Amino acid sequence: MDWLEHRIPPPLVAIILGALMWLLARPLPPLGSRLWLALPVLLAGIAVCLAGVLSFRRARTTVNPLKPETASSLVVAGIYRHTRNPMYLGFAIVLLAWSIALASLSAVLGVAAFVLYMNRFQITPEEQALRHLFGAEFEAYCGRVRRWV
């Protein structure tokens, strides 16, 4: 299944899984009380994702997840001191907020599916490209900072 590597943009993966989560969800209590729980989680996910994008912009390197081999610098500052994949982490948090809003245990499976998909088809190939580009510097970074959190 190597043909899936770097083929589907991560935001589209999150949208597709979000739609599947909605289809699988079995709504529980009225939506109102869950939205107040989901909103801060949603905002946290958006903030984490944007922090990653801003760090890439400051470093003047590509944000395109489909072409990691075009990276011009290894970003290790800002939120990248805490997670190697803040944009993907942000998407996962947004999906978690969606599962809270749906109030369905089956919806949480969408978050897990996102993490598994990203690890296999996006992050692992990205890390291979970054190892090729940045060698020991990237290895040292991986030793200091975890993949997700």
N, C-alpha and C positions, 0 to 999 in steps of 0.2 A: 504494500500500500504506500510505497514511497512516492507515488504519483500525487498524493495528497499534500506532500510537504510544500509549504509556502504557496498553496493554490487558492485558498479561500481567505480573504481578508478577515482578521480577527473580529472587527466590529460586526461583520456579516455572520460569523459563527455565533457570536453572542445574540444577535437578533433571531437567528434561526432557532437556537436553543431556548430563547425566551418565549418564542411562539409555541414550541413544543411543550414547554413547561405550562403554559396557559391551557393547552389542549389536554394535558394530563391532570391538571389540578382539579381537586374536588373542593369547591368553596365551602368554607366553614361559617363562622359567625359573620355578622354584617361587616362590610368593607371598612366602615369608618374607623374603628379602633385599630385595625391593622395598618392603615395608612400612616398614622402617627408614629408607629414603630418603624415602618419601612422608610419613611422620608429621611431621617438622619442617616440611615445606612446608605440610601441612594446618594445623598449629598457627599458622604465620605468616599464612596466609590468614584464619583465624578471628580472630586478633589485629587484623589490619588492618581487617577488617569491623567488629568491635566498637569499635575506636577511632573509626571514623566515626560509629557510632550514639551513642556516648557524647558526642562533640563536638556532635551535633545536640541531644541531651538537655540538655546544659549551656547551649546557646543557646536552649533552649525553643522550638524550631521543629519543624515536621513532619518525620517520617522517611518518610512515605508517598510512595513514588516515583511513584504514579499521579496525584498532585495537586500538582505542584511550584508551581503558582500560589498555593497556600495558605501558602507559606514566609513566616515572619514576620521572618526575619533572614538575612543572608548569612553563612554560617559560613566563616571564613578562618583560624581558629586550630587548634592541635593538629595532627592528621595532615593537615588541610586546607591546611597550609603546604607540603605535599610532593606532594599529589595532589588533584585536584578531585573525584575519585570513589572514595574509599577503600572504600566498601561494594561497589561493582562490582568494583574491583580485588581485594578479598578473595575474592569469589565466583570470579573468574578464577583466583586462586592455589589455591583449594580444588579447582577443576576440574583444574588442573595436577597437584596432588597425586594426584588420582584417575587421571589419565593415567599417572603414574609407577607407581602401584599396579597398573594394568592392564598396564603394560609394552608398550604398543602405540603405534606411531607414528601409526596412524590415529586413536587416541584424542586425540592432540594437536589434531586438527582440531576437536574439540569446544570446546577453549579458544578457538581462532581464531573459530569460529562464534559463541561467546558474545560476544567482543569486538566483532565486526562487528555482531551484532544489537543489542547495547547502544548502540553508537555511533549507529546509524541510528534505532532505534525508542524509545530511552529517553533517552540523553544529549542528542542534538541537540534534541529537543522541550523537555527540561528547561532547556537553556541558553537557548532562546528565551524561555521563561517567566521565567527569572531576569534576562535582559536587560531584559525589560519591567518587572519589579519593581524592579530595583536599578540599571539603566542604567550610567552611567560607573563606578560602584564595581565592578560585575561585570566590565566590560571590563578595568579595571585589574587585577583579580584574575586574569583569564584570561591577561593579559600576564605575570604573575609565576609562575603555577603551571600545570603541564601537566595535560592531561585525565586521563592514566593515571599515568605515572611520568616 
